[in-house]
Amino acid sequence: MVALVIVSTFVVLVLGILVAGLLRSHADILRSLHELGVGVGDPSATPVVAAPVTLSTPASSPALGAAPVVAGVTPTATATT
């Protein structure tokens, strides 16, 4: 019984150290991103351009049913049909 308590204490200690290391590395990553300027400023202040999208329904297939055809502009400003 004592051995089980010692082993479980050791496992909890090792897992606690691993979690602390993970949190520290995550904080380092966030700090580096902040220094690069990622996430700085109000995201609602940037203009959002809505790309026009049209949906049309082709002839339905008996096995799968109708699937809409999507046409519009991709984020890289190329047209898709």
Stockholm file with secondary structure:
# STOCKHOLM 1.0

chainA/1-81         MVALVIVSTFVVLVLGILVAGLLRSHADILRSLHELGVGVGDPSATPVVAAPVTLSTPASSPALGAAPVVAGVTPTATATT
#=GR chainA/1-81 SS CHHHHHHHHHHHHHHHHHHHHHHHHHHHHHHHHHHHTTTCSCGGGSCCCCCCEEEECCCCBTTTBCCCEEEEECTTSCEEC
#=GC SS_cons        CHHHHHHHHHHHHHHHHHHHHHHHHHHHHHHHHHHHTTTCSCGGGSCCCCCCEEEECCCCBTTTBCCCEEEEECTTSCEEC
//
